[in-house]
Amino acid sequence: MYYPYQVGNTEVGMVTTVTSKGQVTIPKAVRDRLGIVPGSGVEFDLAADGRIVLTKVDAFSPTGRFEGLRGRAGPGLGTDAIMALTRGD
C-alpha cells in the first residue's frame, strides 16, 4: 500500500510500506509512467545523494556468473609459457 502526499496542490512523493519479505509495491502512477507491466525488469541505482533511482530495463536478462568479466583479461601467457611453468622449466 502506498500513500501519496502533497504540498499545496502538488503531489510531491509517494510513501510505500516494505513487507517482511523486503518487497514494496511500485505505485501505479510510477508503473504507468515507466511502462512497467508484470514481468518487466527494473534496475535500482543508488545515487550519490542517497536517493534510489528506479529504471525500467527493456531487455531483462540476468548476466551469467562470468558474463561481466568477458573481454577484460589482458594478453596473458601463451601456451608454451604455461607449459613451462607447469613442468617447472
C-alpha positions, 0 to 999 in steps of 0.5 A: 500500500502506498500513500501519496502526499502533497504540498499545496496542490502538488503531489510531491512523493509517494510513501510505500510500506516494505513487507517482511519479505523486503518487497514494496509495491511500485505505485501505479502512477510510477508503473504507468509512467515507466511502462512497467507491466508484470514481468518487466525488469527494473534496475535500482541505482543508488545515487550519490545523494542517497536517493534510489533511482528506479529504471525500467530495463527493456531487455531483462536478462540476468548476466551469467556468473562470468558474463561481466568479466568477458573481454577484460583479461589482458594478453596473458601467457601463451601456451608454451609459457604455461607449459613451462611453468607447469613442468617447472622449466 
